[in-house]
Amino acid sequence: MLTNKAMLYLGSISFSFYMLHQLIINTSNALLSQLGITILWEYKLPLYLLFTLIASILISKYYEQPIVSFYKKKVK
């Protein structure tokens, strides 16, 4: 399991996922409330997971990795 590429990738974006999940849940709930839309949590949960996963991938690729790469070059 620890050598599975998918699991290793999820581990590499786990911090982004952790930092974004509550923001996405709260923002989505507020937006749905403002729009007067009621959705059962059973339908919200997969959407929250999907949105958080996509946001985590984007943050990791376009924000975290460039910063790490920049500082690795500075240290050498």
N, C-alpha and C positions, 0 to 999 in steps of 0.2 A: 504494500500500500504506500509506503514511503518513497518508492521509486516511480510510482505512477505519475506521468507528466501532468495530467489534469490536476491531480492533488497537489503537486508541487507548485503549479501555477496559482491555484486557489490560495495556497499558503503565502505566495508572494504578494497577492493583492488583499490579503486578509485585513491588514491595518486600514486600508482605504475603505473596505467594506464596513469595518467596525465604526469608523469615523462618520461614514455617510448614512448608515441605515436609519438612525433616529431622525436625522434631518429630512430624509426622503419620506419617512412615515408621517412626521408631523406636518410637513409641507403639503403632502398629498391629502391628508385628512382635513386640513384647513381649506384647501382649494375645493375639495368635494363638498364640504360644509357650506362654503360661500355660494357654490353653484346649486345647492339644494339637492345634491345627488346622494342617495343612500345605497351603499353596496355592502353586502354581507362580508364579514371578515374572511370567510372561506375563499372568496373571490379576490379580496384585497391582498392577502398574503402572497400568493404567487406573483402578483404584479409588483408588490414591494420588493420581493426577492429579485425579480428580473430587472427592475429599474436600478436597484442597488448594485447588482452585478455589473450591469452595463456602465454605470457611473464609475464604479471601482476600476474597471478595466481601462476606461478613458483617463481617469485621474492618474492611475499607475503609469500608463504608457506616455502620456503627454505632460505630466507634471513631475511625478516622483523619479522616474528613470532618467530624464534629462538632468535633474538636479544631482542625483547620485553620480552620473557620468561626469558631470562638470567638476564635482569635488574630487573624484578619483583622479582626474587629469591634473588638478591643482596640487594634489598631494605628491604625485610622482615627480 
